[in-house]
Amino acid sequence: MNPGLQVNTETASSAHVALDQYATHELVEAFVSDQQYAAIAVMNASRAIAQAVDASAQRLARGGRLIYAGAGTSGRLGVLDAVELFPTFSWTRDRAPALLAGGSSAMFLAVEGAEDNREQAVVDLMALEPKESDVVFAIAASGYTPFAIAVIEAAKPLGCLTIGMANNPGSTLLQSAELSIVLDTGPEVISGSTRLKAGTAQKIALNSFSSAVMVKLHKVYGNLMVDLRATNAKLYRRALRLTMMASGANEAQAEEALLACGYRVKVAIVMLK
């Protein structure tokens, strides 16, 4: 990014110029109250998110993958969304890979220079052998992160659906992608700290996007999470409860059906209907 370029997420907030002099309760109130603008920004982008949902569901219904890409906090949020799709919707892990600048170690440590490495971004994407049915969704608060932009630019000629999400209107990432989602959150309480409301807005948007896609792909019955993958005690109890709610069966009947079908809630519901 050009150091002389003025972007909203890097601008100092005029509302908190004396932040270092705030009392503790004033600090907490400042940080918490500023988060409300994250939800507003996502709501303002709801039509763009809906367009991305419909386009993505069409590709994924053909067997495609949802490939998230990003660096730093934005990339980590993509990873978080991707890993939750398996236990929540039985979306297989190979269909939700996430490209994080710096690799898996960057989930826990800052990898110097990783977000600027365009060449590695292309290498990482090509290792997945992208196809036309794939959705490539890149995230960057600034919208100028080279890693995220390079992934989109490499995916477009391959026919993938490309989606760019950023917190600065008119940024390069948004212009590069076929579909763009602008989360205009403005300056942060601590200038440039986009892990604050910019990150919150990204999390809300990603949750909303992927959940809506999964509803479109019939992973939900009514509003029940019937395609979950039971992998621990909590989820086994949830599977039992969902089966009872959807089928009207009692606990013993629901448990018998679940045991017979390997705790696949959808199958158990059909067995009990």
SETI-358766 format. One record per residue (C-alpha): z, x negated, y negated. Coordinates in pm, 1 decimal, padded with zeros to 6 digits. Each point is the difference from the previous one (the first is absolute). Layout:
<sites>
SITE        pz        px        py
SITE         Z         X         Y
...
</sites>
This chain:
<sites>
SITE        pz        px        py
SITE   00000.0   00000.0   00000.0
SITE  -00087.2  -00124.7  -00345.9
SITE   00329.4  -00112.2  -00163.5
SITE  -00114.3   00152.7  -00327.1
SITE  -00063.0   00340.2   00158.5
SITE   00246.6   00268.9  -00106.4
SITE   00093.3   00237.3   00281.7
SITE   00258.2   00276.8   00000.3
SITE   00211.0  -00137.7   00282.9
SITE   00045.2  -00334.3  -00178.8
SITE   00086.6   00145.8  -00340.4
SITE   00363.4  -00020.8  -00114.6
SITE   00164.4   00340.8  -00033.2
SITE   00092.4   00080.2  -00358.9
SITE   00274.4   00230.1   00130.8
SITE   00210.7  -00279.1   00148.9
SITE  -00030.3  -00305.7  -00223.9
SITE   00380.8  -00049.6   00009.7
SITE   00027.8   00044.7   00377.5
SITE   00210.4  -00314.1   00046.1
SITE   00265.5   00149.0  -00228.7
SITE   00036.1   00333.0   00182.4
SITE   00328.0   00102.7   00161.1
SITE  -00019.9   00028.8   00378.3
SITE  -00028.4   00378.9   00001.1
SITE  -00273.6  -00022.7  -00264.8
SITE  -00192.5  -00247.4   00216.2
SITE   00015.3   00227.0   00302.3
SITE  -00097.1   00305.8  -00204.2
SITE  -00295.9  -00187.6  -00149.9
SITE  -00133.7  -00105.2   00339.5
SITE   00056.3   00338.9   00163.9
SITE  -00137.6   00212.1  -00284.1
SITE  -00315.2  -00211.1  -00020.4
SITE  -00079.9   00081.9   00363.6
SITE  -00085.3   00359.4  -00091.9
SITE  -00324.9  -00124.6  -00150.2
SITE  -00107.5  -00124.4   00342.8
SITE  -00007.9   00353.6   00138.9
SITE  -00179.3   00125.4  -00310.4
SITE  -00266.5  -00269.4   00036.8
SITE  -00060.4   00095.2   00362.7
SITE  -00020.2   00369.3  -00086.0
SITE  -00258.8  -00081.6  -00264.9
SITE  -00198.8  -00179.9   00271.4
SITE   00032.6   00280.5   00256.3
SITE  -00365.8   00108.0  -00022.2
SITE  -00119.1  -00356.4   00057.9
SITE   00240.7  -00035.8   00292.4
SITE  -00127.4   00327.9   00146.5
SITE  -00358.4  -00122.9  -00024.6
SITE   00101.9  -00318.1   00183.5
SITE   00177.0   00206.9   00266.9
SITE  -00305.2   00214.3   00075.1
SITE  -00238.0  -00295.6   00009.4
SITE   00237.3  -00202.8   00218.1
SITE   00066.0   00280.8   00246.8
SITE  -00374.1   00031.9   00061.2
SITE  -00031.6  -00370.7   00084.1
SITE   00315.7  -00015.4   00210.2
SITE  -00103.4   00308.0   00198.1
SITE  -00295.7  -00209.8   00117.1
SITE   00234.9  -00258.2   00148.6
SITE   00040.9  -00222.0  -00303.9
SITE   00300.2  -00200.0  -00112.7
SITE   00212.9   00016.0  -00312.0
SITE   00015.3  -00358.0  -00130.2
SITE   00242.5  -00069.2  -00283.3
SITE  -00028.1  -00319.0  -00206.5
SITE   00200.4  -00154.8  -00280.6
SITE   00226.8  -00278.5  -00119.7
SITE   00368.6  -00016.8  -00087.2
SITE   00183.3   00329.8  -00041.7
SITE  -00324.7   00199.1   00012.1
SITE  -00102.1  -00160.2   00328.4
SITE   00345.2   00047.3   00150.4
SITE  -00008.1   00368.7  -00087.9
SITE  -00330.8   00025.3   00184.8
SITE   00160.8  -00161.1   00304.6
SITE   00294.3   00241.6  -00019.2
SITE  -00229.5   00300.5  -00005.5
SITE  -00212.6  -00132.8   00284.8
SITE   00287.1  -00073.1   00239.4
SITE   00148.8   00349.2  -00043.0
SITE  -00316.3   00174.7   00116.3
SITE   00063.9  -00081.0   00367.5
SITE   00350.3   00148.1   00043.0
SITE  -00069.5   00289.7  -00236.6
SITE  -00346.4   00107.8   00111.5
SITE  -00077.3  -00202.4   00317.9
SITE  -00272.3  -00173.5  -00200.7
SITE  -00061.0  -00307.5   00210.7
SITE   00087.9  -00332.4  -00158.4
SITE  -00348.7  -00141.9   00046.6
SITE  -00132.2   00278.4  -00224.1
SITE   00229.0  -00088.6  -00291.6
SITE  -00025.7  -00375.7  -00060.3
SITE   00127.4  -00133.4  -00330.6
SITE  -00126.7  -00310.2  -00178.5
SITE   00277.1  -00171.1  -00196.2
SITE  -00085.3  -00301.7  -00214.0
SITE   00176.5  -00295.9   00156.7
SITE   00024.8   00161.3   00342.8
SITE   00300.7   00153.1   00174.5
SITE   00240.7  -00259.7  -00141.1
SITE  -00073.2   00140.2  -00347.0
SITE   00198.7   00311.6   00093.9
SITE   00315.5  -00205.3  -00048.6
SITE  -00099.5  -00298.4  -00212.5
SITE  -00221.9  -00050.4  -00302.5
SITE  -00305.2  -00200.1   00110.7
SITE  -00118.9  -00201.3  -00297.4
SITE  -00361.6   00058.0  -00098.3
SITE  -00065.2   00251.8   00278.1
SITE  -00099.8   00282.3  -00233.4
SITE  -00265.8  -00220.3  -00161.0
SITE  -00163.4  -00097.8   00330.2
SITE  -00321.8   00201.7   00007.7
SITE  -00142.6  -00201.2   00288.3
SITE   00297.2   00074.9   00226.3
SITE  -00022.7   00367.7  -00090.4
SITE  -00355.9   00010.8   00132.6
SITE   00096.1  -00197.3   00312.2
SITE   00288.0   00239.1   00070.1
SITE  -00220.5   00305.5  -00041.8
SITE  -00286.3  -00133.8   00209.7
SITE   00241.5  -00082.7   00281.7
SITE   00042.0   00375.9   00039.4
SITE  -00377.1   00048.5   00041.4
SITE  -00016.4   00294.1  -00245.2
SITE  -00227.6   00294.8   00074.3
SITE  -00146.1   00288.8  -00199.8
SITE   00264.6   00234.6   00137.4
SITE   00281.6  -00213.5  -00144.5
SITE   00191.0   00069.0  -00320.9
SITE   00099.2  -00305.8  -00203.2
SITE   00275.3   00079.4  -00249.9
SITE   00096.4  -00280.7  -00239.1
SITE   00304.8   00013.9  -00225.5
SITE   00087.4  -00209.6  -00306.1
SITE   00229.6   00090.9  -00286.8
SITE  -00201.6  -00199.9  -00252.2
SITE  -00334.8   00093.7   00149.8
SITE  -00114.4  -00359.2  -00044.9
SITE   00142.3  -00165.0   00314.8
SITE  -00278.4  -00217.9   00149.3
SITE   00109.9   00056.2   00362.2
SITE  -00019.5   00379.4  -00030.2
SITE  -00328.0  -00005.6  -00191.1
SITE  -00161.5  -00238.2   00249.7
SITE   00091.3   00227.3   00291.5
SITE  -00167.1   00296.9  -00170.4
SITE  -00308.4  -00200.4  -00096.0
SITE  -00038.3  -00124.9   00358.0
SITE   00050.6   00344.3   00154.0
SITE  -00251.0   00192.9  -00213.6
SITE  -00320.6  -00159.1   00137.1
SITE   00123.3   00075.6   00351.9
SITE  -00001.0   00372.5  -00075.0
SITE   00377.7   00044.8   00010.1
SITE   00156.0   00261.5  -00224.5
SITE   00174.4  -00203.8  -00269.4
SITE   00297.9   00125.9  -00201.1
SITE   00166.9  -00192.3  -00280.9
SITE   00340.1   00089.9  -00142.0
SITE   00144.3  -00165.3  -00310.6
SITE   00239.1   00067.1  -00286.7
SITE  -00236.9  -00106.8  -00278.0
SITE  -00293.4   00226.0  -00096.4
SITE  -00339.0  -00168.9  -00005.9
SITE   00111.1  -00301.8   00201.8
SITE  -00240.2  -00194.2   00221.6
SITE   00136.6   00131.4   00329.4
SITE  -00057.4   00358.2  -00110.0
SITE  -00353.1  -00078.2  -00112.9
SITE  -00081.0  -00182.7   00324.7
SITE   00102.2   00274.4   00242.4
SITE  -00200.4   00309.7   00089.4
SITE   00304.2   00218.2  -00070.0
SITE   00273.0  -00090.2  -00247.2
SITE   00357.6   00117.6  -00050.3
SITE   00160.9  -00078.2  -00336.7
SITE   00379.9   00005.3  -00014.3
SITE   00049.9  -00056.3  -00371.2
SITE   00372.3  -00080.9  -00008.8
SITE  -00004.9  -00208.3  -00318.7
SITE   00244.4  -00279.4  -00093.2
SITE   00300.8  -00075.9   00219.0
SITE   00363.6  -00011.9  -00115.0
SITE  -00018.1  -00371.6   00084.4
SITE  -00342.3  -00100.8  -00125.9
SITE  -00245.2  -00074.3   00279.0
SITE   00241.3   00087.0   00284.2
SITE  -00236.6   00231.4   00183.1
SITE   00232.8   00031.9   00298.1
SITE   00169.8   00261.2  -00221.8
SITE  -00178.0   00324.2  -00091.4
SITE  -00349.7  -00131.4   00076.4
SITE   00117.4  -00071.2   00354.6
SITE   00176.4   00335.0   00022.1
SITE  -00319.2   00177.9  -00102.3
SITE  -00196.3  -00192.3   00262.7
SITE   00252.3   00096.6   00268.2
SITE  -00016.9   00368.6  -00094.1
SITE  -00379.9  -00010.3  -00009.2
SITE  -00031.3  -00175.9   00336.1
SITE   00247.6   00237.5   00166.4
SITE  -00187.3   00298.2  -00139.8
SITE  -00342.7  -00137.9   00088.1
SITE   00069.6  -00095.5   00361.2
SITE   00206.9   00311.5   00072.2
SITE  -00274.8   00225.4  -00134.9
SITE  -00259.6  -00187.2   00206.5
SITE   00206.9   00050.9   00314.9
SITE   00037.0   00371.6  -00072.0
SITE  -00379.4   00017.8  -00033.8
SITE  -00028.8  -00173.2   00337.9
SITE   00218.1   00269.5   00163.1
SITE   00303.3  -00222.6   00048.7
SITE   00227.6   00275.0  -00134.3
SITE   00064.1   00354.8   00129.9
SITE   00108.3   00220.8  -00289.6
SITE   00217.4  -00258.0  -00169.7
SITE   00139.6  -00138.2   00325.1
SITE  -00047.1  -00364.2   00099.5
SITE  -00136.4   00084.0   00343.6
SITE  -00193.6  -00322.2   00058.5
SITE   00295.2  -00234.8  -00039.9
SITE   00051.4  -00280.0   00249.9
SITE   00355.7   00009.4   00137.6
SITE   00116.1  -00362.2   00018.7
SITE   00375.6   00025.8  -00059.0
SITE   00292.0   00240.9   00044.8
SITE  -00048.3   00159.3  -00341.9
SITE  -00367.4   00070.6   00067.1
SITE   00069.5   00133.8   00349.5
SITE   00241.8   00249.9  -00156.1
SITE  -00257.1   00083.3  -00266.4
SITE  -00268.5   00057.4   00263.7
SITE   00231.6   00239.1   00182.2
SITE   00083.7   00187.6  -00318.5
SITE  -00365.4   00025.4  -00106.1
SITE  -00105.1   00129.1   00340.7
SITE   00266.6   00269.6  -00012.4
SITE  -00097.9   00102.7  -00354.0
SITE  -00372.7   00018.2   00071.8
SITE   00019.1   00169.2   00340.2
SITE   00311.7   00214.7  -00021.5
SITE   00127.3  -00156.4   00323.0
SITE   00365.7  -00078.8   00057.8
SITE   00126.9  -00356.2   00027.4
SITE  -00019.2  -00019.5   00378.6
SITE  -00354.8   00135.9   00009.7
SITE  -00116.6  -00230.8  -00278.3
SITE   00154.5  -00305.5   00161.3
SITE  -00156.4   00081.3   00336.3
SITE  -00344.3   00032.1  -00157.7
SITE   00039.3  -00321.3  -00199.1
SITE   00108.3  -00195.2   00306.5
SITE  -00300.1   00132.7   00190.8
SITE  -00248.9  -00118.4  -00263.9
SITE   00152.4  -00328.6  -00112.4
SITE   00160.8   00144.7  -00312.0
SITE  -00330.5   00096.8  -00160.6
SITE   00107.7   00284.8  -00224.0
SITE  -00345.4   00156.2  -00038.2
SITE  -00047.4   00016.8   00376.5
SITE   00349.5   00137.0   00054.3
SITE  -00061.7   00279.2  -00251.6
SITE  -00320.6   00103.8   00177.9
SITE   00181.1  -00007.9   00336.0
SITE   00267.8   00232.6  -00134.6
SITE  -00226.0   00247.4  -00181.4
</sites>
